[in-house]
Amino acid sequence: MQRANRRRKYSKRSLNGCRTCRVRHVKCDEAPGICNNCQSTGRKCDGYDLHRLAAKTQSLTFPRNTLPHLAWTTTTDERRCFSYFQRCSIPGLGAIFESPLWSRIILQISQADPAVYHAANMLGAVHEDSDANKMRLSGENLQRARHRFAAQQASRSYSYLSKRHTSNDPQFREVMLVCCLLFVMSELLLGQYQNAFQHLHGGLHILKETQESHRTLNLEDSLVRVFERLDIESSHFGSGTPFFFNHVGFNDDLHISDVFSDIKSMADVQRSVTFLLNLGIPFLARCWPFSAAEVTAQYDGLVQKQQEILFYNYQFQKRFGLFYRDSYHTLSRREQEGVDVSQLQSLSQMLSLETCLIKGPIPENLTPKYISLLSAHQAFLAKFSDRPTLTLDYGVLPGLWVVASECPDYAVRLQAIRAVEMWPHCEGIVNSNVIVSMALNNLKKELWMHGQPDASIIDAETEEELSRFLLDTLSSGEQAANWSFIRGSDVARRKLTA
């Protein structure tokens, strides 16, 4: 009887389950992402070691619409990472603005095309590892099981794409674009920005060739818009101008009244703010690195463009105020979140535009504007509790960066830094850990210059980790020295050349 009891106790131990269940010596249900055993008891699930996964899959739970549609043989690791991609990556990537791209289009393609399937597995593995490390990966590390698995899946995806390189299948271009996008996101999570931009430029070349030589081929509009957004955002991480989408201003068929006069829905708000961002981001990326002498030499032209974009933002704010008063209460919770984010994007750009030509201390009379912008972000964060660790949309990072790096009141800066630190995540190309570390460096430098102590800004261990992460990130690619906010920071330049 005693031997039987011991046998039953031993059988509950989990050799293939999550780390938490193995430490506790209890049976793990091995649910993808977070095991139900930990979730139901309120414990933190520390995830799985891929090399420990069981060969059989009876204990794994997958969405019904995933496995039956796959026409090729899959492994346990692949199914687990694809489930993570579906359950964790996709909801986050489309968390703020609802789009059919991730939840429908890319999910369907990944279940029908093996090249996309393996690229999705790669992103799932890297995302899970990045999430477990507070979004602080700074390069591929093949000593990590998930990184080895991601590299294997990348190789398999490349292999399938190579076999179809000369294909006349009209859908193949969309497959290549989706794979490029998945590779871009994976490389960004790994902190390999140079590789990420190479994949991005590859996708943009495909778009350009399609527009010039395959005009009858209609690519999914939401997919094109994602590449446009990443191209615009990349202005801050390279030459200061988009690589392909560099004609985003007004043309003969588009006027200010067309953009802002008819705001009646969340989609209208998003469309208007996207237009503003497409104008403002490249201008800010161009101005931030300028020296005082460069601003003086080009002052008239820069001020004219600055005031033009500010005028468009002011026009939007007028229309937005009417829409908010009359329609905000009728929107769903998700639509309200999208509207709130769009408003933060516009407000953040406005303050950035107002100060981008100031090459010296920010006047103290602008402090109330920084406080107001910080308060708007804090109110949104209090409301937006379902926070993804990976999204393609700008959310809080641009605005909090403006406050954390510029506000004349150091206490306000510190509040912004702590707000970013509390939510490790990526918004498109921007990693929150880079923002925190850069802002900390700038703040410490200014405190030192004014003879003020800086020892208690944040936890010393955290600060050391963030500083090491920033140095590794800036050392990972030749182009890091050209990032707009890096070139404007003496501290970052010293770290880069140290």
C-alpha angles and dihedrals in degrees: 000000000000090000091051091052090051090051092052091049091050092050091062092063115106118222096169101033133096120304093251094055092045091053090048091045093230132131114272122207088211094222110176118266100358121017116238091230092064093038094053093050095045094246126141109253108220093200134236138300106230094214089060097055116125121247094230122066106205092111094050119095119211133175111269093236095058116064104033091064097053112105096192137065116270134191129228092253091051093050092048094050092044088053090052089050090051098043102035112016101043097049091050096046089056097031101116107033117032112235134163091226101090106021095045118009103040092037091054094046091048090055092049104039123052094207091059092040093058092043088053090051089052091054091045092053095046093044092052092049093046091049090052090052098049091258091293104127112141105184141339114299113190090192085076114084093220092051092051089049092048091051090050092050091048090053091051091049091051089049093055091046091050092053090057098039093116094039119136091204105130090214092059093081090057089048090053092049092050091049090049090052093049091048091049092053093046093050091048090054089050090052091242097134097165091057091044093055091047089057090044092052089047090056092046090052088054090051092049093048091047092053092047102039107019103042093153091060110093112207119203105274095218089055092051090048091055091054089047091053094049091046091052092046091049088068087086091053103050141004095353094252132080116265097227113353095065098133102071100129128097120302133186093281098045125068135171091257090057092055103044111016100082108044105156105138144030088261090057091051091049092047092052095047092046087057090051093048091049088056099039105041097062091044093052091045088055096046104041096070094046119114121226089259092053091050090050092050093053099028101126095050093043094050091048092054092042092054092045093056092042089052090055090050091050090051090050092050091055093052092041092054091057092047092048092050096048106031113018094090091054094058127097119252091258092049090050090053090052091050091048092051092048090053091050090050092053095044091048092050092049094056091043090052093048092056105030094097094048108103101187139031115345110245112258092230087073092061094096089058091054091048090050092050092048091049091052090053093046090051090051093048091051089053099039101067098156097077120177122212092218127038135152095218127086107246124155103337101083093049096042089048090055091052095040094049104036115024112118089219107079093199090058090049091053092052089054092048092052091048090057093043091056092061113047105195147120127248107195106300095348120095116201092219091060089051093050095047094045093047091048092051092050093047094048091049093053093044090052091049090054093045094247124141118254103179097108102047094114137336109307095227092050091048091051091050092049092047091051091047091051093049092049090047095050091046093051097081141025092233096059090091088062097055106124096233091043094054088052093055123077090192093057092048091053091050091048093054097037 
